[in-house]
């Protein structure tokens, strides 16, 4: 009823204006009376403010329950006043609804933009998936069309590389052994008899590198029988070196046979 302002009273008839003014005076008088009663009922000082707050809260709750049980009544019986007040309420409600609609439209536009971005992102992901799937299919087709000849050639090339690498290692080993363990030569400081014997042995002695090659080839060619027979071409000190450092082992049944020791790599 307070929405009916003084400017709107010009649209009301004289009787409606008079009734509205009287009603406002009654309401203001009642409000003033209630305010005075509240002021008089409140004590000036209270020793326990907490109890005072609790009492006020209880009184407010009781009054709230009482107002909830009261049936609402029209403050004015004049239909003209009621129509004017309802019109003002409808205008206010329409304005609030317009604000709500505006907010929801802005939110809808934002969601539409977000949806468009998500759809664009999804389309890009689909294209990437299709490209990846096509690449996988091409790789599978290339793998299936790879002939056995190509596999054989690839394996042959790898074996050739391993052989070259093995030859390189063997050459390095030969150089090292030739430098540190050369084939024994004649001892010119010995007597002639010993000199003649040494020359006869030196003509048939083989190097340590050749002994190792014989042992390795024997293991690779006949792994079921890896032993090599020791003859006069094997210089005894070389055999002693191989046995002492665990590079070769004697045959338990025939001491004149040796084999390359199987080396084990231990990891901790």
VEXDREN-2710 file (C-alpha; in Angstrom, 1 decimal):
% VEXDREN-2710
k/r/px/py/pz
1/UNK/0.0/0.0/0.0
2/UNK/3.0/2.2/0.5
3/UNK/3.6/2.1/-3.3
4/UNK/0.7/4.5/-3.8
5/UNK/2.7/7.8/-3.6
6/UNK/1.5/11.3/-3.2
7/UNK/2.0/11.9/-7.0
8/UNK/-0.3/9.0/-7.8
9/UNK/-3.1/10.4/-5.5
10/UNK/-4.0/12.8/-8.3
11/UNK/-5.3/9.8/-10.3
12/UNK/-7.6/8.8/-7.4
13/UNK/-11.0/10.3/-6.6
14/UNK/-11.5/12.6/-3.6
15/UNK/-13.2/9.8/-1.6
16/UNK/-10.4/7.4/-2.3
17/UNK/-7.8/10.0/-1.3
18/UNK/-9.6/10.8/1.9
19/UNK/-9.8/7.1/2.8
20/UNK/-6.1/6.5/2.0
21/UNK/-5.0/9.5/4.1
22/UNK/-7.1/8.3/7.1
23/UNK/-5.7/4.9/6.8
24/UNK/-2.1/6.2/6.7
25/UNK/-2.8/8.3/9.8
26/UNK/-4.1/5.3/11.7
27/UNK/-1.1/3.2/10.7
28/UNK/1.4/5.9/11.8
29/UNK/-0.5/6.3/15.1
30/UNK/-0.4/2.6/15.7
31/UNK/3.3/2.5/14.8
32/UNK/4.1/5.4/17.2
33/UNK/2.2/3.6/20.0
34/UNK/4.1/0.4/19.5
35/UNK/7.4/2.3/19.5
36/UNK/6.5/3.9/22.8
37/UNK/5.6/0.6/24.3
38/UNK/8.9/-0.9/23.3
39/UNK/10.9/2.0/24.7
40/UNK/9.0/1.8/28.0
41/UNK/9.3/-2.0/28.3
42/UNK/13.1/-2.0/27.9
43/UNK/15.0/-1.4/31.2
44/UNK/17.7/1.2/31.3
45/UNK/20.3/-1.1/32.8
46/UNK/20.6/-4.9/33.1
47/UNK/23.2/-6.7/35.2
48/UNK/23.2/-9.6/32.8
49/UNK/23.1/-8.5/29.1
50/UNK/23.1/-12.1/28.0
51/UNK/19.9/-12.9/29.8
52/UNK/18.4/-9.7/28.4
53/UNK/19.3/-10.8/24.9
54/UNK/17.8/-14.2/25.4
55/UNK/14.6/-12.6/26.8
56/UNK/14.3/-10.4/23.7
57/UNK/14.9/-13.3/21.4
58/UNK/12.2/-15.4/23.1
59/UNK/9.7/-12.4/23.0
60/UNK/10.5/-11.9/19.3
61/UNK/9.9/-15.5/18.5
62/UNK/6.6/-15.6/20.4
63/UNK/5.5/-12.5/18.5
64/UNK/6.5/-14.0/15.2
65/UNK/4.4/-17.1/15.9
66/UNK/1.5/-15.0/16.8
67/UNK/1.7/-13.0/13.6
68/UNK/1.9/-16.2/11.6
69/UNK/-1.4/-17.3/13.0
70/UNK/-3.1/-14.0/12.1
71/UNK/-5.1/-14.0/8.8
72/UNK/-4.0/-11.2/6.5
73/UNK/-6.5/-8.4/6.0
74/UNK/-6.9/-5.7/3.5
75/UNK/-5.8/-2.3/4.8
76/UNK/-8.2/-0.5/2.5
77/UNK/-11.6/-1.5/1.4
78/UNK/-11.8/0.9/-1.5
79/UNK/-11.4/-0.9/-4.8
80/UNK/-9.8/2.1/-6.5
81/UNK/-7.0/2.2/-3.9
82/UNK/-6.4/-1.5/-4.2
83/UNK/-6.3/-1.3/-8.0
84/UNK/-3.7/1.4/-7.9
85/UNK/-1.6/-0.4/-5.4
86/UNK/-1.8/-3.7/-7.4
87/UNK/-0.8/-1.8/-10.5
88/UNK/2.3/-0.4/-8.8
89/UNK/3.2/-3.9/-7.5
90/UNK/2.8/-5.3/-11.0
91/UNK/5.0/-2.6/-12.5
92/UNK/7.7/-3.3/-9.8
93/UNK/7.4/-7.1/-10.4
94/UNK/7.7/-6.7/-14.2
95/UNK/10.8/-4.6/-13.7
96/UNK/12.4/-7.3/-11.5
97/UNK/11.4/-10.0/-14.0
98/UNK/13.0/-8.0/-16.8
99/UNK/16.2/-7.9/-14.8
100/UNK/16.1/-11.6/-14.3
101/UNK/15.4/-12.2/-18.0
102/UNK/18.4/-10.0/-18.9
103/UNK/20.7/-11.9/-16.5
104/UNK/19.6/-15.3/-17.9
105/UNK/20.0/-14.1/-21.5
106/UNK/23.5/-13.0/-20.7
107/UNK/24.2/-16.4/-19.2
108/UNK/22.6/-18.1/-22.1
109/UNK/24.9/-16.2/-24.5
110/UNK/27.9/-17.1/-22.5
111/UNK/26.9/-20.8/-22.5
112/UNK/26.4/-20.6/-26.3
113/UNK/29.9/-19.2/-26.8
114/UNK/31.3/-21.9/-24.5
115/UNK/29.4/-24.6/-26.4
116/UNK/30.8/-23.3/-29.7
117/UNK/34.4/-23.4/-28.3
118/UNK/33.9/-26.9/-27.0
119/UNK/32.5/-28.1/-30.3
120/UNK/35.4/-26.6/-32.2
121/UNK/37.9/-28.3/-29.8
122/UNK/36.0/-31.6/-30.2
123/UNK/36.2/-31.3/-34.0
124/UNK/39.9/-30.7/-33.9
125/UNK/40.4/-33.7/-31.7
126/UNK/38.3/-35.8/-34.0
127/UNK/40.5/-34.7/-37.0
128/UNK/43.6/-35.5/-35.0
129/UNK/42.2/-38.9/-34.2
130/UNK/41.4/-39.6/-37.8
131/UNK/44.9/-38.6/-38.9
132/UNK/46.5/-40.8/-36.2
133/UNK/44.3/-43.7/-37.2
134/UNK/45.2/-43.3/-40.9
135/UNK/48.9/-43.2/-40.0
136/UNK/48.5/-46.4/-37.9
137/UNK/46.8/-48.2/-40.8
138/UNK/49.5/-47.1/-43.2
139/UNK/52.2/-48.5/-40.9
140/UNK/50.3/-51.7/-40.5
141/UNK/50.0/-52.1/-44.3
142/UNK/53.7/-51.3/-44.7
143/UNK/54.5/-53.9/-42.1
144/UNK/52.3/-56.5/-43.8
145/UNK/53.8/-55.8/-47.2
146/UNK/57.4/-56.1/-45.9
147/UNK/58.7/-59.2/-47.7
148/UNK/60.8/-62.0/-46.3
149/UNK/63.6/-61.0/-48.7
150/UNK/63.8/-57.6/-47.1
151/UNK/63.9/-59.2/-43.6
152/UNK/66.7/-61.6/-44.8
153/UNK/68.7/-58.8/-46.3
154/UNK/68.3/-56.7/-43.1
155/UNK/69.5/-59.6/-41.0
156/UNK/72.4/-60.3/-43.4
157/UNK/73.5/-56.7/-43.1
158/UNK/73.4/-56.9/-39.4
159/UNK/75.4/-60.1/-39.3
160/UNK/78.0/-58.5/-41.6
161/UNK/78.2/-55.5/-39.3
162/UNK/78.7/-57.8/-36.3
163/UNK/81.5/-59.7/-38.2
164/UNK/83.2/-56.4/-39.0
165/UNK/82.9/-55.4/-35.4
166/UNK/84.3/-58.8/-34.3
167/UNK/87.2/-58.5/-36.7
168/UNK/87.9/-55.0/-35.3
169/UNK/87.9/-56.3/-31.7
170/UNK/90.1/-59.2/-32.7
171/UNK/92.6/-56.9/-34.4
172/UNK/92.6/-54.7/-31.2
173/UNK/93.2/-57.8/-29.1
174/UNK/96.0/-59.0/-31.4
175/UNK/97.7/-55.6/-31.2
176/UNK/97.5/-55.6/-27.4
177/UNK/98.8/-59.1/-27.1
178/UNK/101.5/-58.6/-29.6
179/UNK/102.7/-55.6/-27.7
180/UNK/102.6/-57.1/-24.2
181/UNK/103.0/-60.9/-24.9
182/UNK/105.1/-61.3/-28.1
183/UNK/106.2/-64.6/-29.5
184/UNK/109.4/-65.7/-27.7
185/UNK/112.7/-65.1/-29.7
186/UNK/116.1/-66.6/-29.6
187/UNK/118.2/-66.0/-26.5
188/UNK/121.6/-65.1/-27.9
189/UNK/123.1/-65.0/-24.4
190/UNK/122.5/-68.8/-24.0
191/UNK/124.9/-71.5/-25.1
192/UNK/124.8/-72.9/-28.6
193/UNK/123.0/-76.1/-27.6
194/UNK/120.2/-74.2/-26.0
195/UNK/120.3/-71.8/-28.8
196/UNK/119.7/-74.5/-31.3
197/UNK/116.8/-75.9/-29.3
198/UNK/115.2/-72.5/-29.0
199/UNK/115.4/-71.9/-32.7
200/UNK/113.7/-75.3/-33.3
201/UNK/110.9/-74.4/-30.9
202/UNK/110.5/-70.8/-32.2
203/UNK/109.9/-72.1/-35.7
204/UNK/106.6/-73.8/-34.5
205/UNK/105.5/-71.7/-31.6
206/UNK/102.2/-69.7/-32.0
207/UNK/101.3/-66.4/-30.4
208/UNK/99.0/-66.0/-27.5
209/UNK/96.5/-64.4/-29.8
210/UNK/96.4/-67.4/-32.1
211/UNK/95.9/-69.7/-29.0
212/UNK/92.9/-67.5/-28.0
213/UNK/91.5/-67.6/-31.5
214/UNK/91.8/-71.4/-31.6
215/UNK/89.9/-71.7/-28.2
216/UNK/87.2/-69.3/-29.3
217/UNK/86.7/-70.9/-32.7
218/UNK/86.5/-74.3/-31.1
219/UNK/83.8/-73.2/-28.7
220/UNK/81.8/-71.6/-31.6
221/UNK/82.2/-74.5/-34.1
222/UNK/81.8/-77.5/-31.8
223/UNK/80.2/-76.3/-28.5
224/UNK/79.6/-80.0/-27.6
225/UNK/83.4/-80.6/-27.7
226/UNK/85.2/-77.3/-26.8
227/UNK/88.6/-78.7/-25.9
228/UNK/91.8/-78.0/-27.8
229/UNK/94.7/-80.4/-27.6
230/UNK/98.0/-78.9/-26.4
231/UNK/100.9/-79.7/-28.7
232/UNK/104.4/-78.4/-29.2
233/UNK/103.3/-75.2/-30.8
234/UNK/101.8/-74.0/-27.5
235/UNK/104.4/-72.2/-25.4
236/UNK/104.0/-73.5/-21.8
237/UNK/104.2/-70.0/-20.2
238/UNK/101.2/-68.9/-22.3
239/UNK/99.3/-72.0/-21.2
240/UNK/100.2/-71.2/-17.6
241/UNK/98.9/-67.6/-18.0
242/UNK/95.6/-68.8/-19.4
243/UNK/95.1/-71.3/-16.6
244/UNK/96.3/-69.1/-13.8
245/UNK/94.0/-66.2/-14.6
246/UNK/90.9/-68.4/-15.3
247/UNK/90.8/-67.8/-19.0
248/UNK/91.1/-71.5/-19.8
249/UNK/90.4/-74.7/-18.0
250/UNK/92.0/-78.2/-18.1
251/UNK/90.0/-81.2/-19.1
252/UNK/89.5/-83.2/-15.9
253/UNK/90.2/-86.5/-17.7
254/UNK/92.9/-85.3/-20.1
255/UNK/95.3/-82.6/-18.9
256/UNK/96.6/-82.1/-22.4
257/UNK/93.2/-80.6/-23.4
258/UNK/92.1/-77.1/-22.5
259/UNK/89.0/-75.1/-23.2
260/UNK/87.9/-71.5/-23.0
261/UNK/86.3/-70.7/-19.7
262/UNK/82.7/-69.6/-19.7
263/UNK/82.7/-66.1/-18.3
264/UNK/79.7/-65.0/-16.1
265/UNK/78.7/-61.4/-15.6
266/UNK/77.4/-60.8/-12.1
267/UNK/75.3/-57.8/-11.2
268/UNK/74.6/-56.7/-7.7
END
